[in-house]
Each structure stands twice: as structure tokens, then as C-alpha cells.
Amino acid sequence: RISKNRGAAGHKGVESIIKEIGTKNFTRFRIGISPKIGKPKNVEKYVLQKFDKEEEKIIKEVIQEITTEIRKKLSQSFS
């Protein structure tokens, strides 16, 4: 999802960015992850673990899509 001018929603990295730049008025590309079944007992451990081969393939595709969207946003900003 692409969002703009939103809060951190508990994401420590985004909280840090908002604190450093002094605003939440920036475009954010949000990528969600979820387990194949159920909810992990330790969410922090789950989100920090390495991707498996199938997930690596998916994330590479997502990165390509995001790259395309970033290029579109940048070209709109400069035109």
C-alpha cells in the first residue's frame, strides 16, 4: 500500500524517520507480512527472521513493483 501523511502505526523505524525529519508528511510504501497459518507468538522474532526461498522470490517481485512506483512518483514530482 502507498500512503502519505500517516502515523507510524507502531513501526519503530517509521517512528524514527518521523522524529528525525519532524513531519509525517511523506510518501510511504507499506509492505505487509503474515505467517502462512495463525499468529506468531513472538511477533518481533517473526518479522526479523530470514525469508525462505518462496518468500525471497515474492519479495524480489515486490521490490520490482515498488521500484516502478517510486520512479512514477519521482517523474510526477519533477514534471
Buried (B, 14 or more C-beta within 10 A) or exposed (E): EEEEEBEBEEBEEBBEBBEEEEEBEEEBBEEEEEEEEEEEEEEEEEEEEEEEEEEEEEEEEEEEEEEEEEEEEEEEEEE
